[in-house]
């Protein structure tokens, strides 16, 4: 069931150090009727603290989607992506690389790290808004996202992990 069918708001973590780009994403999301909650962090360290619910982010909500820029101060987007996809509690969160880089090697590297999508930002505002709308439409209305909520394994209801918690008992095989 999609988030839209569940009647849930879309939790979005935007990792973007450029305030103008962050504002554009926010404005683009406001243009559409999809209910959402956008959290913006400006560097890789803050993104990982948010995802692990550490420090100022102890009560952070698990994002349904991460929009991740590559060129960030401190830990860059590739390093953040690698850590997300290596963590068994976070790897199910779709990570969309939202970047201005069209470098083929960069794109290939991000996909090797298991990015769910690599999207190049448009310099044209109307095209940028359309791009965000397409991302929103797909991930909110088409894709079925694992949200870290109640899941049924073998006919038995169990609470699944959200940010960095542990699960007792064996995990199901894919």
VENCOR-V395161 format. One record per residue. N is the residue number from 1. RES is the residue in three letters. PHI is phi in whole degrees, 0 to 359 (none if undefined). OMEGA is omega in radians with two decimals (999 if undefined). Layout:
# VENCOR-V395161
n->{N	N}
res->{RES	RES}
phi->{PHI	PHI}
omega->{OMEGA	OMEGA}
This chain:
# VENCOR-V395161
n->{1	2	3	4	5	6	7	8	9	10	11	12	13	14	15	16	17	18	19	20	21	22	23	24	25	26	27	28	29	30	31	32	33	34	35	36	37	38	39	40	41	42	43	44	45	46	47	48	49	50	51	52	53	54	55	56	57	58	59	60	61	62	63	64	65	66	67	68	69	70	71	72	73	74	75	76	77	78	79	80	81	82	83	84	85	86	87	88	89	90	91	92	93	94	95	96	97	98	99	100	101	102	103	104	105	106	107	108	109	110	111	112	113	114	115	116	117	118	119	120	121	122	123	124	125	126	127	128	129	130	131	132	133	134	135	136	137	138	139	140	141	142	143	144	145	146	147	148	149	150	151	152	153	154	155	156	157	158	159	160	161	162	163	164	165	166	167	168	169	170	171	172	173	174}
res->{UNK	UNK	UNK	UNK	UNK	UNK	UNK	UNK	UNK	UNK	UNK	UNK	UNK	UNK	UNK	UNK	UNK	UNK	UNK	UNK	UNK	UNK	UNK	UNK	UNK	UNK	UNK	UNK	UNK	UNK	UNK	UNK	UNK	UNK	UNK	UNK	UNK	UNK	UNK	UNK	UNK	UNK	UNK	UNK	UNK	UNK	UNK	UNK	UNK	UNK	UNK	UNK	UNK	UNK	UNK	UNK	UNK	UNK	UNK	UNK	UNK	UNK	UNK	UNK	UNK	UNK	UNK	UNK	UNK	UNK	UNK	UNK	UNK	UNK	UNK	UNK	UNK	UNK	UNK	UNK	UNK	UNK	UNK	UNK	UNK	UNK	UNK	UNK	UNK	UNK	UNK	UNK	UNK	UNK	UNK	UNK	UNK	UNK	UNK	UNK	UNK	UNK	UNK	UNK	UNK	UNK	UNK	UNK	UNK	UNK	UNK	UNK	UNK	UNK	UNK	UNK	UNK	UNK	UNK	UNK	UNK	UNK	UNK	UNK	UNK	UNK	UNK	UNK	UNK	UNK	UNK	UNK	UNK	UNK	UNK	UNK	UNK	UNK	UNK	UNK	UNK	UNK	UNK	UNK	UNK	UNK	UNK	UNK	UNK	UNK	UNK	UNK	UNK	UNK	UNK	UNK	UNK	UNK	UNK	UNK	UNK	UNK	UNK	UNK	UNK	UNK	UNK	UNK	UNK	UNK	UNK	UNK	UNK	UNK}
phi->{none	287	299	298	293	282	74	262	281	274	270	242	254	256	251	212	270	266	301	293	293	297	296	298	299	299	296	295	294	294	289	241	283	296	289	212	230	254	247	245	237	252	206	295	297	294	299	291	297	298	295	265	53	246	59	295	253	307	254	295	279	292	286	278	215	243	260	236	283	275	271	237	290	71	289	279	299	296	293	295	303	301	292	299	283	270	270	298	273	244	299	283	284	295	243	252	284	246	217	266	281	256	297	298	295	297	298	298	298	297	291	294	275	77	299	277	197	233	238	269	295	270	280	273	302	295	289	297	299	297	299	296	300	295	299	300	302	294	286	262	253	249	288	258	262	278	253	73	260	295	230	254	247	57	79	245	278	223	278	267	288	251	275	76	281	248	243	268	90	288	275	291	276	293}
omega->{-3.14	3.10	3.13	3.13	3.11	-3.09	-3.12	3.03	3.13	3.09	-3.08	2.99	3.08	3.11	-2.98	-3.13	-3.14	-3.10	3.14	3.11	3.11	3.12	3.11	3.10	3.14	3.14	3.13	3.12	3.14	-3.12	-3.00	-3.03	-3.10	3.08	-3.09	2.96	-3.11	3.01	-3.13	2.97	-2.95	3.10	-3.08	3.13	3.13	3.11	-3.12	3.07	3.11	-3.09	3.12	-3.14	-3.12	3.07	-3.11	-3.06	-3.11	-3.09	-3.13	3.06	3.08	3.12	3.02	-3.10	2.99	2.99	-2.92	3.03	3.14	-3.04	-3.11	3.02	-3.12	3.11	-3.09	-3.09	3.11	3.13	3.11	3.11	-3.13	-3.12	3.12	-3.03	3.05	-3.08	-3.10	-3.14	-3.08	-2.96	3.11	3.14	3.09	3.10	3.13	3.10	-3.13	-2.91	3.06	-3.09	3.05	-3.10	-3.07	3.14	3.10	-3.14	-3.13	3.14	3.13	3.10	3.07	3.08	3.08	2.97	3.13	3.07	3.08	-3.04	-3.14	3.12	3.05	3.08	3.12	-3.05	-3.11	3.09	3.09	3.11	3.12	3.11	3.13	3.11	3.14	3.09	-3.14	-3.13	-3.09	-3.01	-3.13	-3.01	-3.07	-3.07	3.03	-3.05	2.99	-3.01	3.13	3.13	-3.12	-3.13	3.13	3.09	3.08	3.10	-3.08	-3.12	3.08	3.04	3.13	-3.10	2.96	-3.05	2.98	3.11	-3.13	3.12	3.08	-3.12	-3.09	3.05	3.13	3.07	-3.13	999}
